[in-house]
């Protein structure tokens, strides 16, 4: 089973700027797992990561609404994409 931790915690709204200038776009915090492998019951490891379509389909919708995503991981490491999610069949 693939493990994906994608949590959208909250939206962080910019305060309106003074003097009639446009405010910055509102931000949305996206927390991804940085895990690149899981250990199975038999002791073997299996590569894992976030699933591309499970991230980008909802994220593209909130971006259409004008939000700017701010992506983080629990320990500040680069998130790993599940390699099997980057192919044409997985996007259907």
Z-matrix of the N, CA and C atoms (Angstrom, degrees):
N
C 1 1.450
C 2 1.515 1 108.93
N 3 1.266 2 115.62 1 137.47
C 4 1.459 3 120.92 2 -179.88
C 5 1.514 4 109.67 3 -80.08
N 6 1.318 5 115.17 4 141.94
C 7 1.452 6 119.60 5 178.61
C 8 1.508 7 108.89 6 -108.05
N 9 1.284 8 115.19 7 128.32
C 10 1.459 9 120.76 8 177.75
C 11 1.508 10 107.86 9 -138.52
N 12 1.284 11 115.12 10 126.01
C 13 1.456 12 118.23 11 173.71
C 14 1.510 13 106.49 12 -117.12
N 15 1.288 14 114.41 13 105.71
C 16 1.456 15 120.88 14 176.91
C 17 1.506 16 106.46 15 -125.78
N 18 1.282 17 115.64 16 111.67
C 19 1.446 18 119.72 17 -177.64
C 20 1.510 19 108.51 18 -125.05
N 21 1.282 20 115.39 19 125.31
C 22 1.456 21 119.43 20 172.84
C 23 1.516 22 104.96 21 -101.58
N 24 1.328 23 115.56 22 106.06
C 25 1.454 24 119.66 23 -173.51
C 26 1.512 25 113.55 24 -75.85
N 27 1.300 26 115.73 25 -54.25
C 28 1.453 27 117.75 26 -172.85
C 29 1.506 28 109.27 27 -161.48
N 30 1.264 29 116.23 28 165.79
C 31 1.446 30 119.79 29 171.88
C 32 1.510 31 108.14 30 -99.10
N 33 1.297 32 115.52 31 141.23
C 34 1.449 33 121.47 32 -179.95
C 35 1.515 34 107.44 33 -112.70
N 36 1.306 35 116.78 34 104.06
C 37 1.452 36 120.19 35 -176.56
C 38 1.509 37 110.90 36 -86.47
N 39 1.296 38 115.52 37 136.58
C 40 1.452 39 120.65 38 174.47
C 41 1.516 40 108.29 39 -74.82
N 42 1.320 41 115.20 40 144.06
C 43 1.463 42 117.85 41 176.92
C 44 1.518 43 108.52 42 -74.80
N 45 1.307 44 116.88 43 146.38
C 46 1.465 45 119.46 44 179.87
C 47 1.522 46 110.61 45 -60.20
N 48 1.306 47 115.40 46 137.05
C 49 1.459 48 118.27 47 179.03
C 50 1.516 49 109.86 48 -79.75
N 51 1.300 50 115.26 49 157.58
C 52 1.462 51 120.69 50 -178.31
C 53 1.522 52 109.82 51 -91.15
N 54 1.283 53 115.93 52 160.43
C 55 1.453 54 120.57 53 174.74
C 56 1.508 55 114.42 54 82.49
N 57 1.330 56 118.35 55 15.44
C 58 1.454 57 120.52 56 175.27
C 59 1.522 58 114.39 57 83.01
N 60 1.335 59 119.01 58 -0.69
C 61 1.458 60 120.50 59 178.53
C 62 1.526 61 109.36 60 -73.18
N 63 1.312 62 115.74 61 153.68
C 64 1.454 63 120.24 62 179.88
C 65 1.521 64 110.59 63 -69.93
N 66 1.316 65 116.54 64 140.79
C 67 1.461 66 121.78 65 176.95
C 68 1.529 67 109.27 66 -76.22
N 69 1.316 68 115.93 67 154.42
C 70 1.468 69 121.04 68 175.85
C 71 1.525 70 108.41 69 -65.24
N 72 1.346 71 117.63 70 153.53
C 73 1.465 72 118.79 71 179.66
C 74 1.535 73 110.10 72 -63.69
N 75 1.326 74 117.27 73 148.84
C 76 1.459 75 119.31 74 178.02
C 77 1.523 76 109.83 75 -65.00
N 78 1.320 77 115.64 76 149.89
C 79 1.467 78 121.11 77 -178.08
C 80 1.516 79 109.90 78 -108.09
N 81 1.331 80 114.54 79 152.78
C 82 1.456 81 120.13 80 174.17
C 83 1.523 82 107.10 81 -128.11
N 84 1.322 83 115.49 82 132.89
C 85 1.456 84 121.32 83 -178.01
C 86 1.517 85 109.49 84 -89.32
N 87 1.331 86 116.99 85 125.63
C 88 1.456 87 123.14 86 179.54
C 89 1.524 88 106.87 87 -119.29
N 90 1.330 89 116.72 88 121.48
C 91 1.460 90 120.76 89 179.63
C 92 1.516 91 108.23 90 -108.12
N 93 1.326 92 116.04 91 121.58
C 94 1.463 93 122.26 92 179.02
C 95 1.520 94 109.67 93 -111.16
N 96 1.306 95 115.53 94 151.21
C 97 1.452 96 120.41 95 172.74
C 98 1.523 97 108.59 96 -70.98
N 99 1.309 98 115.96 97 144.69
C 100 1.465 99 120.16 98 175.57
C 101 1.523 100 111.06 99 -100.78
N 102 1.338 101 116.93 100 2.67
C 103 1.465 102 120.94 101 -179.27
C 104 1.525 103 110.11 102 -64.20
N 105 1.326 104 115.80 103 135.00
C 106 1.461 105 119.90 104 177.30
C 107 1.526 106 111.85 105 -114.26
N 108 1.336 107 117.33 106 0.52
C 109 1.464 108 121.81 107 177.85
C 110 1.525 109 108.87 108 -158.04
N 111 1.345 110 115.12 109 153.25
C 112 1.456 111 120.82 110 173.32
C 113 1.523 112 107.86 111 -124.88
N 114 1.314 113 115.84 112 149.48
C 115 1.460 114 120.68 113 177.73
C 116 1.524 115 108.16 114 -96.27
N 117 1.320 116 115.54 115 125.50
C 118 1.458 117 121.67 116 -179.33
C 119 1.525 118 110.28 117 -84.18
N 120 1.335 119 117.49 118 168.32
C 121 1.463 120 121.79 119 -179.19
C 122 1.522 121 112.51 120 -58.38
N 123 1.328 122 117.11 121 -31.35
C 124 1.461 123 120.20 122 -178.88
C 125 1.532 124 112.52 123 -82.17
N 126 1.330 125 116.74 124 4.57
C 127 1.455 126 121.01 125 177.24
C 128 1.520 127 114.65 126 91.07
N 129 1.313 128 117.31 127 -11.46
C 130 1.463 129 120.32 128 178.76
C 131 1.520 130 109.72 129 -77.37
N 132 1.312 131 115.76 130 156.09
C 133 1.464 132 119.34 131 176.19
C 134 1.521 133 108.91 132 -104.92
N 135 1.316 134 114.25 133 150.89
C 136 1.460 135 120.99 134 179.69
C 137 1.527 136 107.37 135 -131.07
N 138 1.348 137 117.31 136 131.49
C 139 1.468 138 118.95 137 179.57
C 140 1.530 139 111.02 138 -63.97
N 141 1.309 140 115.87 139 146.33
C 142 1.459 141 121.06 140 -179.55
C 143 1.518 142 109.73 141 -151.43
N 144 1.280 143 116.67 142 -177.82
C 145 1.463 144 122.50 143 179.02
C 146 1.513 145 108.63 144 160.48
N 147 1.335 146 115.65 145 -175.11
C 148 1.469 147 118.19 146 179.00
C 149 1.520 148 109.10 147 -72.91
N 150 1.320 149 115.75 148 147.93
C 151 1.455 150 121.60 149 -179.91
C 152 1.522 151 107.96 150 -91.27
N 153 1.309 152 117.04 151 123.19
C 154 1.452 153 123.37 152 -170.84
C 155 1.529 154 113.96 153 -51.50
N 156 1.328 155 117.48 154 -50.36
C 157 1.470 156 119.05 155 -177.56
C 158 1.525 157 111.54 156 -70.01
N 159 1.340 158 118.28 157 -32.28
C 160 1.459 159 120.47 158 178.88
C 161 1.529 160 111.61 159 -68.42
N 162 1.311 161 116.24 160 -22.79
C 163 1.459 162 120.61 161 175.06
C 164 1.523 163 110.88 162 -87.40
N 165 1.318 164 116.81 163 -51.05
C 166 1.460 165 120.46 164 -168.53
C 167 1.525 166 115.12 165 -78.01
N 168 1.319 167 119.07 166 -29.24
C 169 1.471 168 119.17 167 179.94
C 170 1.529 169 110.14 168 -64.03
N 171 1.339 170 119.63 169 -54.43
C 172 1.468 171 117.43 170 178.47
C 173 1.525 172 112.78 171 -69.19
N 174 1.329 173 117.17 172 -35.01
C 175 1.463 174 120.06 173 -179.01
C 176 1.531 175 111.34 174 -65.16
N 177 1.312 176 117.36 175 -38.17
C 178 1.469 177 119.40 176 178.65
C 179 1.529 178 110.98 177 -65.62
N 180 1.327 179 116.90 178 -32.44
C 181 1.464 180 120.01 179 178.32
C 182 1.529 181 111.38 180 -68.08
N 183 1.327 182 117.67 181 -43.07
C 184 1.465 183 118.58 182 179.55
C 185 1.524 184 110.76 183 -71.07
N 186 1.337 185 117.03 184 -28.53
C 187 1.463 186 119.71 185 175.93
C 188 1.525 187 110.35 186 -68.83
N 189 1.332 188 117.63 187 -35.26
C 190 1.469 189 121.15 188 176.35
C 191 1.527 190 110.88 189 -62.89
N 192 1.327 191 116.75 190 -28.07
C 193 1.458 192 121.48 191 179.17
C 194 1.526 193 112.36 192 -81.54
N 195 1.336 194 116.03 193 -0.47
C 196 1.459 195 119.97 194 175.63
C 197 1.515 196 115.58 195 99.71
N 198 1.327 197 117.68 196 4.27
C 199 1.455 198 120.50 197 179.32
C 200 1.528 199 110.92 198 -82.46
N 201 1.310 200 116.25 199 147.29
C 202 1.458 201 122.16 200 175.58
C 203 1.526 202 107.36 201 -105.92
N 204 1.360 203 117.89 202 118.86
C 205 1.463 204 119.30 203 -178.32
C 206 1.531 205 111.78 204 -74.02
N 207 1.305 206 115.24 205 142.58
C 208 1.458 207 123.15 206 175.18
C 209 1.526 208 105.23 207 -123.67
N 210 1.339 209 117.48 208 105.18
C 211 1.462 210 122.80 209 -172.69
C 212 1.521 211 109.95 210 -96.15
N 213 1.339 212 115.55 211 130.08
C 214 1.466 213 121.69 212 177.95
C 215 1.519 214 109.33 213 -135.97
N 216 1.345 215 115.89 214 165.24
C 217 1.457 216 122.77 215 172.30
C 218 1.523 217 107.66 216 -126.99
N 219 1.330 218 117.75 217 160.15
C 220 1.459 219 120.13 218 -175.65
C 221 1.527 220 115.35 219 -55.42
N 222 1.329 221 117.89 220 -38.11
C 223 1.460 222 120.39 221 -177.44
C 224 1.526 223 112.95 222 -114.57
N 225 1.322 224 116.85 223 12.88
C 226 1.456 225 121.18 224 175.28
C 227 1.519 226 115.29 225 78.37
N 228 1.330 227 117.53 226 11.00
C 229 1.462 228 120.62 227 177.01
C 230 1.522 229 109.49 228 -84.39
N 231 1.324 230 115.38 229 162.67
C 232 1.465 231 120.65 230 178.34
C 233 1.532 232 109.58 231 -68.02
N 234 1.346 233 118.23 232 131.30
C 235 1.464 234 119.66 233 177.08
C 236 1.520 235 110.65 234 -68.48
N 237 1.331 236 116.05 235 147.73
C 238 1.464 237 121.38 236 -179.89
C 239 1.516 238 110.02 237 -103.41
N 240 1.324 239 115.44 238 131.22
C 241 1.456 240 120.08 239 176.23
C 242 1.522 241 108.81 240 -88.68
N 243 1.318 242 116.95 241 137.80
C 244 1.459 243 121.39 242 174.45
C 245 1.529 244 107.17 243 -64.91
N 246 1.296 245 116.92 244 120.33
C 247 1.478 246 120.60 245 -175.26
C 248 1.517 247 113.02 246 -61.61
N 249 1.332 248 117.03 247 -29.14
C 250 1.467 249 118.52 248 -179.26
C 251 1.521 250 112.18 249 -72.96
N 252 1.327 251 117.46 250 -13.81
C 253 1.463 252 119.64 251 -178.56
C 254 1.518 253 112.75 252 -83.64
N 255 1.315 254 117.85 253 -8.61
C 256 1.467 255 121.04 254 -177.50
C 257 1.520 256 110.47 255 -101.16
N 258 1.347 257 115.36 256 61.98
C 259 1.463 258 120.15 257 175.20
C 260 1.521 259 108.57 258 -148.85
N 261 1.288 260 117.38 259 163.89
C 262 1.464 261 123.03 260 -173.58
C 263 1.518 262 111.62 261 -62.74
N 264 1.327 263 118.91 262 -40.96
C 265 1.462 264 121.45 263 -177.14
C 266 1.530 265 111.69 264 -63.80
N 267 1.330 266 118.16 265 -34.14
C 268 1.459 267 119.86 266 -177.31
C 269 1.522 268 111.81 267 -76.36
N 270 1.325 269 118.35 268 -12.50
C 271 1.465 270 121.37 269 -178.34
C 272 1.515 271 113.27 270 -91.66
N 273 1.306 272 117.60 271 -2.60
C 274 1.468 273 121.60 272 -176.94
C 275 1.505 274 110.88 273 -78.49
